Each structure stands twice: as C-alpha cells, then as structure tokens.
Amino acid sequence: MYFSVITPQEDLLRQAGHELAQQPYTEHQWLWQFFPSAKDQARDFIFRRHQVESTRSHEPLLIPRFYVVSARPPVAFSDAWLVDSRSYDPKLQSGQKLSFELRANPVVSKKNAAGKSRRHDVVIDAKKRLLLEKGFSPDAKWRDWKDSEDKPGLYALARETCLEWLNRRAPDSGFKVLAADVDSYRQQKEKKKGADKPIEFSTVDFSGELEVTDVALFLQTLRQGLGHAKAFGCGLLLVKRSVLD
C-alpha cells in the first residue's frame, strides 16, 4: 500500500491546469492517468482533493493537492505534476488514539415500494422524517415548515445526523469516535460519461479524534476507505498521531 501526494509543478501551473481541465467528467477518471492499466482494471486507489495556497504566486492562488492511497505507486504522466509516494504500512495497536480527517458521503439505505434498496442522503432523510412527524404530506419541502422554535437549524440538523452516521459506521471500520465535528456539508453535482443528467450527492467533512478498536478492520478502512462515493473523492481516512495519546 502506498500513500502519495500529487501536486502541480508551480512553474508549470498553466500546463497542469490545462491537463486537469481535459477530463470532462470526474477527477477519479483523470487520476487513472497516474495508474497505467488495462481497461478492465478495477479501481485500486482512493483519494481526496485539497485546495492549498500557491507558494510562488504573488497574488492569492489556490492549487489542487491530491492525497492518494493505492495498491501501487502512481507515476506522473507529464512533467507538470509532482508525485511524492511512500510505502504506507501504519504500525497500530488496539486502544491507540489518532487525529483524523474524513470527507464522506453519509447515506442510509431504505427499501422503496417495489422492495428495492435505495440510498438516501442522511440529512434529506432526516428532514423528511421530521416533516412527517409534524403532520406534513410525504411530498412536502423543508421550506414548507415555517421557521419556529421547534424547527431545527440546517447546520444543527446536518451536524447531528452526520455524526450519528459516523458513529454507526465506526465499529465495523475498526474504531470508535472520541470527539468529532462537522466542518462542512455540501450538495455536489458531477458529470458522468454517457449520462444525460449529472450525479447528485452530498459530502461532509469530519475532523476529530478516534481510538482504534480493531487493528485489522482499521487497516482495511485505511486501504479501502469508508462509505460510498469514493469515485468522487470521498472515503479516504487521513490520520496522524493524536494530541490525546
């Protein structure tokens, strides 16, 4: 397993930006260029994009930085990109505390009238449940519930439901959450090759402290990610030594 950081060469930002813009669909498909393989090769990497400030620009300029965990080391496909890779074999113990960051796609699976399971955004699902509890019709919108003392704020609702989702997922992922916060909750749209409509999904950024409860499961989570929408930069669990340890 490898942990890599992929960034543009700052003296070749124009070329790097042009190459990134050539992929009209997802960054996941663009990142495949760093992993030469056969067409039927299964995805063997997860990633997360960060925006960081350029160190060479005289004016404020944000440039992409990709964190990637992969089964094989990525290889730069042009001189406009820097690839810094190292072997990723964390030495962990049960009970060890770590600081973490995670961009995730929190969903809940529910069966429809036909008995088929479908994924639903946890925040949207919570909104619908609360509306029904207040006596609204199944097709009511959140805005139909006028602001009042008993109507939760959107941030408070998103924070509560997303943290509940993370705490539910944690045991099967080899850890327990000691402290966490929701840094952002966003609705996203991504183009998909061959599709008329873009894919719509939500992302939430978590940060906090965790404790490893099952080393094997936790290592699997570090390798394979947590949750869905990994093709859209979700699921990569970034960890470092905790200030609590």
Secondary structure, 3 states (H helix, E strand, C coil): CEEEEEEECHHHHHHHHHHHHCCCCCHHHHHHHHCCCCCCCCCCEEEEEEEEECCCCCCCCEEEEEEEEECCCCCCCCCCEEEEEEECCCCCCCCCEEEEEEEECCEEEEECCCCCEEEEEHHHHHHHHHHHHCCCCCCCCHHHCCCCCCCCCHHHHHHHHHHHHHHHHCHHHCEEEEEEEEEEEEEEEECCCCCCCCEEEEEEEEEEEEEECCHHHHHHHHHHCCCCCHHHCCCCEEEEECCCC
